[in-house]
Amino acid sequence: MNHRLLDILTIRREHESKGEKYFISKYMKGFDPVKSKAGEVLAYKHVIEKKGDKNNILWSSHIDTMHRTRPEVTKQNVYVDDFGTAFVDEASDCLGADNGAGVWLLLEMIANDVAGTYVFHRGEEKGCIGSSGIAEEYPDFLKSFSHAIAFDRRDNVSVISHQSGGRCASDDFCNAFINLLNMNHKIDPNGIYTDTAEYTHLIGECSNISIGYKDEHNSKETLDITYLEALRDRMVSIEWHKIKLPTKRKPESKTPRYNYDYDFFTYEDLMYLDHKQLVKWIKGSDPRDIAYALEDLIAQIGYMQDSYSPYEASHDPEAIPF
């Protein structure tokens, strides 16, 4: 059992919550805080330099989760079934693998001395607070990077080339990354928005990699630990500083925060749409994506239906809580 990963998932880390503060005190200790001019901590940073590094990669994840209730509670029970899938019960807002899985992966890469700059952003779920602040106040710092690679994408197949409909990474880079991982990933042009989208006007190659969670932002969220551990093994086995990654895309205009024709939307995304934009999104969306958004809305208002459980077929009822 991966105790550090499961410990991270037990901590409810809504932005500015007691749980987030507890997590920071436990896991960000010794990392450099990146502060705004007003003194707010936007992120935590750690650098591993290696002589002759052929790239300057910014690896990123975000600390906060979509826990929205019981702010006084800092811990939750996490369960793991015989298939290596982590989940929570319906009393929890979410598992928090978005982005606890990404945080864990970066910590594992640091522990294995993988070259690059590691940034653990704050407030991504509240509108990319940390990354937008860094982009605004530290543009020269960001311009020094050749690549910005987040680990914050659902499922286990995606290397993101577009976010919110705008290109954020070249196909050359995506294909090179896919070939290096050799885990059957595919180029995914349907990314929504994560922290690296805030950097597309400053860094040419900005991507987001599948980290193994599904059904994020509600109590149905799961994490494929088997995939995540396999991804960790690949990431730490590659000598990234010796490989020249493609840099075909040039920094362009900042990626728009929301695009209404692409991929899966949550309740928080829909809040930003006016009536005309909502109609446009519905007309251009797959019915399954609309269903996902409605499920998230139902979870938000506390009326989650009991007629279907994603664990009926695949989860061991006797799984042990961590």
C-alpha positions, 0 to 999 in steps of 0.5 A: 500500500502506498502510504504517502499517496493515501495520506495525501488523499485523506487530507481535505485541501480546499483552498484556504482551509484548515486541511490545506494549511495542514497539508502545506505544513506537512508536505511543503516544508523546505520548499521555497514559497513564491509570494505575490507583491502583496505577500500571498503565497501563490505556490511552492517551488523546488529546483533540481539542477543538473549540469548540461540540462538540454531543457528547462522544464517546469513540472507542476501540480496544484495543492487544492481540491474541490472539497466544499463542505465541512471546512472544519474537517481536515481528514476523510476516509479513503478506500482501495479495492482489489483492483488498485482503485482508490475512492471515498464514500458518498459523505465526501465531496470528492477523493481529491486525486485532482490533484493529490495524484499530481502532487504525489507524482512530483514529490516522487520525482523530487525524491528520485532527483529528476531534473527540473523546476517543481511548482505546486500551485495554490488555488487552481480550483478557485480560478488558477489563483497561484498560476495567474499571479505568477504569470502576472508578477513573474513573467521573466521567471516563466520565460526562462522555461522551455516547457511547462508540464502539468500532471492534472488531466483525468484518465490515463491516456492524454497528453494535452495539445490544446486547452480551452480550444487554443493550442498550448503544445505542439504535436511534435512535443506531444508525440515525443513525450508519448514515445518517451513514456511508452504507455499508450498515451494519445494526443488530446486536443480537448483539454479544459484549463489548468495552471499551465494554460496561464503560461502559454503566452510566456512558454512555448510548450505547455501541456497537461498529462493524465494522472489517473483520476476519473469523475472528479469534483464529486464523491464518485471520483476514483484514482487508478493507483496502478496506472499512477505508480506505473507513470511514476516508474516511467517518469523517474527512469527517464533522464530528462536532462539528457533528452532534447524535447521539441520546442516547435510552438512559440509563445502566443496570446494567452489561452482564453479561460473558457471555451464553450465548444470543448470537452467536459464542464463542471458546475464551476465552469458553467457559472461563468456562462451567460444564457447565450453562451450556455445555449451555445455550449449545449448545442455543441456538446456531446450529451455525455458531457452535459450529463457530467455537468448536470451530475456535478450540479446535483452534487453541489446542491446536495441531492446526489441520486442513490440509484447508481453507484460506480462501485457496484461492479468493481469495488470490494465492499470489504476494502479497508479505509486508510 
